[in-house]
Amino acid sequence: MGKFKKTKYNYSKLGRITFIRGLWITMGAVAAVFALRMLTRGHLADAIVGTVARSLSISEKEADLIYFKIVTVNMQFILALVIIIFVFLLFHMLLDTYKRYFDEVVAGIDKLMEERAAISLSPELESVEHKLADVKRTLAERADKAKRAEQQKNDLVVYLAHDIKTPLTSVIGYLSLLDETPDMPDEEKAKYIHTAWEKANRLRTLVNEFF
């Protein structure tokens, strides 16, 4: 059986898409950290303190103290929590993406033995799609060769059966004639015996060729 050629495939599309998705998550994490940092200083912090003061009907000083205790003091914890959440989102995104890719590849493998089923994967899995298509084509060629070999074997058996039957029929015919005509002249009897002997030799030759 032939061996598949070992080819170095290009997975740059898959790597590029994975990098872009990871970059978006990372940029989101950086943006979230930057936004949280803005909560502890500047106009945003002042606006939040003012909103808290109006909502709770307290002075801005009291609101600023509450804000300090809840947000500023716990900022490191909040930042760590946000980073953990984004890291989790990153891994979840990557796992979900590659799970979908694996499902596509498994579905493509299932189609290998389906005669008319086309294998179609995501563009970033183009190399894998080509490999599966090569395997499918190779399997189809091997199946076709096996089918033709089986047909050739059947044709050979039919041919040999016909060739064996012909001399066998002749041998039986001549022997039956000799058996049914005991008073046949010796010259004619010798002729029939010789012919039967030739046919028997021909039959032996065909049997040897068959095995």
Phi, psi and chi 1 to 4 in degrees:
 res  aa     phi    psi   chi1   chi2   chi3   chi4
   1 MET       -  140.0  -63.5  177.0   69.3      -
   2 GLY   -69.7  153.3      -      -      -      -
   3 LYS  -101.4  146.9  -65.4 -177.5  177.7  179.0
   4 PHE   -72.0  142.2  -64.7  114.6      -      -
   5 LYS   -73.5  135.7  -65.8 -178.8  178.5  179.3
   6 LYS   -82.9  115.0  -67.0 -177.0  178.0  179.8
   7 THR  -121.4  139.4  -53.0      -      -      -
   8 LYS   -86.1  112.5 -172.6  175.3 -179.1  179.5
   9 TYR   -92.5  155.4  -68.2   95.8      -      -
  10 ASN   -99.1  117.1 -176.7    7.2      -      -
  11 TYR  -109.4   29.0  -62.6   99.2      -      -
  12 SER   -64.7  -36.2   58.6      -      -      -
  13 LYS   -62.4  -45.6  -71.6 -176.6  179.4  179.4
  14 LEU   -63.1  -44.0  180.0   59.4      -      -
  15 GLY   -64.7  -39.3      -      -      -      -
  16 ARG   -66.4  -43.4 -175.3  164.3   57.0 -109.1
  17 ILE   -65.8  -41.9  -71.3  178.7      -      -
  18 THR   -62.2  -41.3  -57.9      -      -      -
  19 PHE   -63.8  -43.3  173.2   76.6      -      -
  20 ILE   -64.4  -43.2  -68.6  173.5      -      -
  21 ARG   -64.3  -43.5  -70.0  175.3  178.2  173.4
  22 GLY   -63.5  -35.7      -      -      -      -
  23 LEU   -65.7  -40.4 -178.0   61.7      -      -
  24 TRP   -61.9  -43.4  -84.6  110.4      -      -
  25 ILE   -63.2  -42.4  -63.9  -69.2      -      -
  26 THR   -64.0  -42.3  -56.7      -      -      -
  27 MET   -64.2  -36.1  -69.9  175.3   62.5      -
  28 GLY   -63.6  -41.4      -      -      -      -
  29 ALA   -63.9  -43.3      -      -      -      -
  30 VAL   -62.4  -42.9  172.3      -      -      -
  31 ALA   -63.4  -40.1      -      -      -      -
  32 ALA   -65.0  -42.4      -      -      -      -
  33 VAL   -64.2  -42.2  170.6      -      -      -
  34 PHE   -62.4  -41.8 -179.9   76.8      -      -
  35 ALA   -64.5  -40.0      -      -      -      -
  36 LEU   -65.2  -38.2  -72.2  172.6      -      -
  37 ARG   -61.9  -34.6  -78.7  -65.4 -174.1 -177.0
  38 MET   -68.6  -19.6  -67.6  -65.1  -65.3      -
  39 LEU   -68.5  -23.2  -69.0  176.2      -      -
  40 THR   -93.7   -3.1   60.6      -      -      -
  41 ARG  -154.3  162.9   63.3  175.8   69.7   91.2
  42 GLY    80.2 -167.3      -      -      -      -
  43 HIS   -65.6  -32.5  -62.5  -65.1      -      -
  44 LEU   -63.4  -44.5  179.8   59.3      -      -
  45 ALA   -63.5  -41.5      -      -      -      -
  46 ASP   -63.3  -39.0  -66.2  -21.5      -      -
  47 ALA   -66.2  -39.6      -      -      -      -
  48 ILE   -67.1  -41.8  -65.9  174.8      -      -
  49 VAL   -61.1  -43.2  169.2      -      -      -
  50 GLY   -63.3  -41.1      -      -      -      -
  51 THR   -63.4  -41.7  -57.8      -      -      -
  52 VAL   -64.6  -42.0  171.1      -      -      -
  53 ALA   -61.9  -45.2      -      -      -      -
  54 ARG   -68.2  -37.4  -71.5 -170.0  -62.6  -89.1
  55 SER   -68.6  -39.5  -60.5      -      -      -
  56 LEU   -96.7   -0.4  -59.5  177.9      -      -
  57 SER    56.4   49.7  -61.5      -      -      -
  58 ILE  -127.2  171.7   57.8  177.7      -      -
  59 SER   -74.7  158.5   66.0      -      -      -
  60 GLU   -64.3  -31.8  -72.1 -166.5    3.5      -
  61 LYS   -63.8  -45.0 -174.1  175.4 -178.5 -179.9
  62 GLU   -65.4  -40.6  -67.9  174.0  -35.0      -
  63 ALA   -63.8  -39.4      -      -      -      -
  64 ASP   -64.8  -35.8 -172.9   58.1      -      -
  65 LEU   -67.3  -44.0 -177.5   61.1      -      -
  66 ILE   -61.6  -45.4  -66.6  172.9      -      -
  67 TYR   -60.5  -40.5 -176.5   79.6      -      -
  68 PHE   -62.8  -44.6  176.3   78.2      -      -
  69 LYS   -68.1  -35.8  -70.2 -179.0  177.8  179.8
  70 ILE   -85.7  -45.0  -65.6  176.1      -      -
  71 VAL   -99.0  -58.3  177.1      -      -      -
  72 THR   -61.9  -48.1  -53.2      -      -      -
  73 VAL   -62.5  -36.5  172.4      -      -      -
  74 ASN   -98.3   15.1  -63.1  -48.8      -      -
  75 MET   -61.0  -41.0 -177.9   52.9   65.1      -
  76 GLN   -62.1  -40.9  -63.0  -60.4  -35.1      -
  77 PHE   -65.2  -42.1  172.3   75.8      -      -
  78 ILE   -63.9  -43.5  -65.1  173.6      -      -
  79 LEU   -61.5  -44.4  -70.8  174.5      -      -
  80 ALA   -61.6  -40.8      -      -      -      -
  81 LEU   -64.0  -42.6 -178.2   61.1      -      -
  82 VAL   -63.5  -43.0  169.0      -      -      -
  83 ILE   -62.7  -43.1  -67.9  173.0      -      -
  84 ILE   -60.6  -42.2  -69.4  173.1      -      -
  85 ILE   -61.7  -44.2  -69.1  173.9      -      -
  86 PHE   -69.2  -36.3  -86.3   93.9      -      -
  87 VAL   -63.0  -41.9  169.6      -      -      -
  88 PHE   -61.4  -43.4  172.0   78.9      -      -
  89 LEU   -62.1  -38.6  -70.4  175.2      -      -
  90 LEU   -62.8  -49.3  176.0   60.9      -      -
  91 PHE   -64.8  -39.4  -83.4   98.7      -      -
  92 HIS   -62.8  -41.7  178.4   72.8      -      -
  93 MET   -63.2  -44.9 -179.2  -87.9  -63.6      -
  94 LEU   -65.1  -44.5  -67.3  176.5      -      -
  95 LEU   -63.4  -42.3  -70.7  174.2      -      -
  96 ASP   -64.4  -40.7 -173.6   67.2      -      -
  97 THR   -62.9  -49.3  -60.6      -      -      -
  98 TYR   -71.7  -27.9  -79.2   95.6      -      -
  99 LYS   -62.6  -43.1  178.4 -178.5  176.7  -62.4
 100 ARG   -63.9  -39.2  179.3  169.7   60.4   83.6
 101 TYR   -63.7  -44.0  -70.5  152.4      -      -
 102 PHE   -61.7  -39.4  -75.2  136.3      -      -
 103 ASP   -62.2  -39.8  -71.3  -18.7      -      -
 104 GLU   -63.9  -43.6  -73.7 -171.7   35.9      -
 105 VAL   -64.7  -42.9  172.9      -      -      -
 106 VAL   -62.2  -41.9  170.4      -      -      -
 107 ALA   -62.7  -37.9      -      -      -      -
 108 GLY   -65.4  -39.1      -      -      -      -
 109 ILE   -64.1  -38.6  -67.2  173.7      -      -
 110 ASP   -61.7  -26.8  -69.8  -22.1      -      -
 111 LYS   -86.2   -3.2  -67.6  179.9 -179.2  178.9
 112 LEU   -59.3  -39.7  -72.9  178.1      -      -
 113 MET   -92.6   -2.2  -59.7  -52.4  -63.8      -
 114 GLU   -86.7  122.5  -62.1  179.3   18.3      -
 115 GLU   -60.6  -46.2 -173.5  174.0  -10.4      -
 116 ARG  -107.5    8.8  -63.7 -176.0  179.1 -180.0
 117 ALA   -81.5  125.9      -      -      -      -
 118 ALA   -86.7  139.4      -      -      -      -
 119 ILE   -93.6  118.7  -62.1  175.9      -      -
 120 SER  -134.1  120.3  178.6      -      -      -
 121 LEU  -118.8  174.4  -54.4  179.3      -      -
 122 SER   -61.2  152.1  -61.3      -      -      -
 123 PRO   -54.7  -35.2  -26.0   34.7      -      -
 124 GLU   -71.4  -13.4   53.8  -92.3   31.5      -
 125 LEU  -103.8   28.6  -64.1  177.9      -      -
 126 GLU   -58.4  -41.1 -178.0 -179.7    7.7      -
 127 SER   -62.8  -43.0  -62.0      -      -      -
 128 VAL   -65.6  -39.0  179.0      -      -      -
 129 GLU   -61.0  -43.7  179.7 -179.0  -36.1      -
 130 HIS   -63.8  -40.2  -70.1  167.1      -      -
 131 LYS   -63.6  -45.7 -176.9   63.1  176.1  179.3
 132 LEU   -63.8  -37.4  -70.2  176.8      -      -
 133 ALA   -64.1  -40.1      -      -      -      -
 134 ASP   -62.1  -43.3  -70.1  -18.2      -      -
 135 VAL   -63.2  -43.7  173.2      -      -      -
 136 LYS   -61.6  -42.9 -176.1  178.0  178.1   66.5
 137 ARG   -65.1  -41.8 -176.3  165.1   50.6 -107.5
 138 THR   -63.6  -43.3  -58.5      -      -      -
 139 LEU   -63.0  -39.1  -69.1  175.7      -      -
 140 ALA   -65.4  -40.2      -      -      -      -
 141 GLU   -64.7  -41.5  -69.2  173.8   -5.1      -
 142 ARG   -66.3  -39.7  -69.3  177.6  179.7  176.7
 143 ALA   -63.7  -38.7      -      -      -      -
 144 ASP   -66.8  -41.1 -175.7   61.0      -      -
 145 LYS   -63.1  -42.3  -72.2 -179.7 -179.1  178.8
 146 ALA   -63.4  -39.1      -      -      -      -
 147 LYS   -65.1  -43.2 -174.7  176.9 -179.8 -179.6
 148 ARG   -67.0  -37.2  -77.4 -171.0  -83.6  112.2
 149 ALA   -64.5  -40.5      -      -      -      -
 150 GLU   -64.3  -39.7 -177.6   69.4   17.1      -
 151 GLN   -66.5  -40.5 -175.6   60.5   44.5      -
 152 GLN   -63.2  -39.3  -70.4  174.8   -9.5      -
 153 LYS   -64.0  -43.5 -176.1 -169.0   73.7  173.2
 154 ASN   -63.5  -41.3  -66.7  -23.1      -      -
 155 ASP   -62.8  -39.4  -67.3  -17.5      -      -
 156 LEU   -64.4  -42.5  177.1   62.1      -      -
 157 VAL   -62.8  -43.1  170.2      -      -      -
 158 VAL   -63.6  -42.8  171.5      -      -      -
 159 TYR   -62.7  -47.7  169.1   77.3      -      -
 160 LEU   -66.8  -37.6  -71.8  175.1      -      -
 161 ALA   -61.2  -40.6      -      -      -      -
 162 HIS   -66.7  -44.3  177.5  -90.3      -      -
 163 ASP   -66.8  -33.8  -85.7   11.9      -      -
 164 ILE   -73.5  -37.2  -71.4  173.6      -      -
 165 LYS   -64.5  -36.4 -176.1  178.3  179.0 -178.8
 166 THR   -62.9  -55.0  -58.6      -      -      -
 167 PRO   -67.6  -30.6   21.8  -32.0      -      -
 168 LEU   -64.4  -42.1  179.1   61.4      -      -
 169 THR   -62.7  -39.9  -58.0      -      -      -
 170 SER   -65.1  -44.3  -61.5      -      -      -
 171 VAL   -60.8  -46.5  169.4      -      -      -
 172 ILE   -62.6  -39.6  -67.0  174.6      -      -
 173 GLY   -63.3  -47.4      -      -      -      -
 174 TYR   -66.9  -41.9  -74.9  120.2      -      -
 175 LEU   -65.4  -37.8  -67.7  177.7      -      -
 176 SER   -64.9  -40.5  -62.6      -      -      -
 177 LEU   -62.8  -41.9 -176.2   61.8      -      -
 178 LEU   -66.1  -37.4  -68.6  170.5      -      -
 179 ASP   -70.2  -35.6 -177.6   63.1      -      -
 180 GLU   -84.8  -12.4  -65.5  169.4   -0.6      -
 181 THR  -125.9   76.5  -46.0      -      -      -
 182 PRO   -66.9  -24.2   22.7  -31.3      -      -
 183 ASP   -94.6   20.5   55.1  -12.5      -      -
 184 MET   -65.4  140.3 -177.9 -176.8  -64.1      -
 185 PRO   -57.4  146.4  -24.9   33.0      -      -
 186 ASP   -59.6  -38.0  -68.0  -18.7      -      -
 187 GLU   -64.3  -45.5 -176.8  178.0  -14.0      -
 188 GLU   -69.7  -37.2 -170.3  173.9   -3.7      -
 189 LYS   -62.0  -44.0 -174.9 -176.7  -64.7 -174.4
 190 ALA   -62.1  -37.3      -      -      -      -
 191 LYS   -63.5  -46.3  177.1 -177.7  176.2 -177.7
 192 TYR   -65.4  -38.5  -72.1  152.9      -      -
 193 ILE   -64.4  -41.9  -69.2  173.7      -      -
 194 HIS   -63.9  -41.8  179.8   73.1      -      -
 195 THR   -64.5  -42.8  -57.2      -      -      -
 196 ALA   -62.6  -37.5      -      -      -      -
 197 TRP   -64.5  -41.6  176.8   79.6      -      -
 198 GLU   -63.5  -42.4  -72.1 -178.5  -21.5      -
 199 LYS   -66.3  -36.7  -63.3  -65.4 -178.1 -179.2
 200 ALA   -65.4  -40.2      -      -      -      -
 201 ASN   -63.9  -40.0  -81.3  -26.6      -      -
 202 ARG   -62.8  -40.8  171.4   61.0  179.8  161.9
 203 LEU   -63.1  -41.6  178.6   60.8      -      -
 204 ARG   -63.4  -40.0 -178.7  179.2   63.4 -178.9
 205 THR   -61.8  -44.4  -59.5      -      -      -
 206 LEU   -64.2  -39.1  -70.2  173.0      -      -
 207 VAL   -64.7  -42.1  170.5      -      -      -
 208 ASN   -64.0  -39.7  -71.4  -23.1      -      -
 209 GLU   -64.2  -37.8  -72.1  179.2   -1.8      -
 210 PHE   -62.9  -45.1  176.6   76.0      -      -
 211 PHE   -78.0      -  -73.8  105.4      -      -
